[in-house]
Amino acid sequence: MLHKQEENGNGVKSPCRGVCTLDHKGKCVGCFRKLDEIANWSVYNDYQRGEILKMTMLRMQLPDIFDS
């Protein structure tokens, strides 16, 4: 579910694509978030969510550098 709307209708939307499968390094192959980022998404504020989204883009585009 790409860019699922949050329950309250505000804030940064989840990048979840409904794949929900982790690779051998603990990163989702659908949204590129790490397990802790997925698990804690609901408690992060908008700034933190925005920073995670930036990292997901880097992980997707530059996996050799940001796939740690």
N, C-alpha and C positions, 0 to 999 in steps of 0.2 A: 504494500500500500504506500506508494511513493507520496511523500509529503502529506501524511495523514494529519488532519486537523486535530489539534489538542482539544480535550474535552471542554475547556472553558472558552474555546474559540480564539484565544489570544496566544501570543508568544511564537517562538520558533517551532516550526513543524518538524515532526520526526522524519528522518530520511528512510525509514523502514520501507523495504520493497516486498515484504512478505516472504522472503527466501529463508531467512533465519537459520542459516547453516554456517558453522564456524570452521575455519580452516585450521591447519595444524599449529598455527601461531595464536589462535584465539580471536581471530578477526572474522567478522561476518562477510561472507562472499557476496552478499546482496547490497549492504549499505556501507561496508568498510569500517564500521564501528567495532571497537574492542568490547569484549564481554562486559567489563565494568561500566563502560559508557552506555551500553544498552540497558543494563540493570538499573543504573542510576539516573537515566534520562528524566524521569518524572520529578526528581528532586533538584536537578540543575536549574539555575536561573537562565534567562535568555542570553546573557553574555557567555556563560559556560557552554550552552548549546551551540552558539555561534562559533565558538572556538573549536568545538568538536567537529562541526560541519566543515570548517576549514581543513582540519586534519584529515577528514575522510576524503576530501578532494585530493590532497597531497598523497595519501595512501593509494588512491586509485590511479593517479597520473604518474607517480614516481615510486613504484613499489620497492625498488632496490634500495632507496634511500630511507623511506618512511615506513618500512614494513617490519619495524622492530617490535 
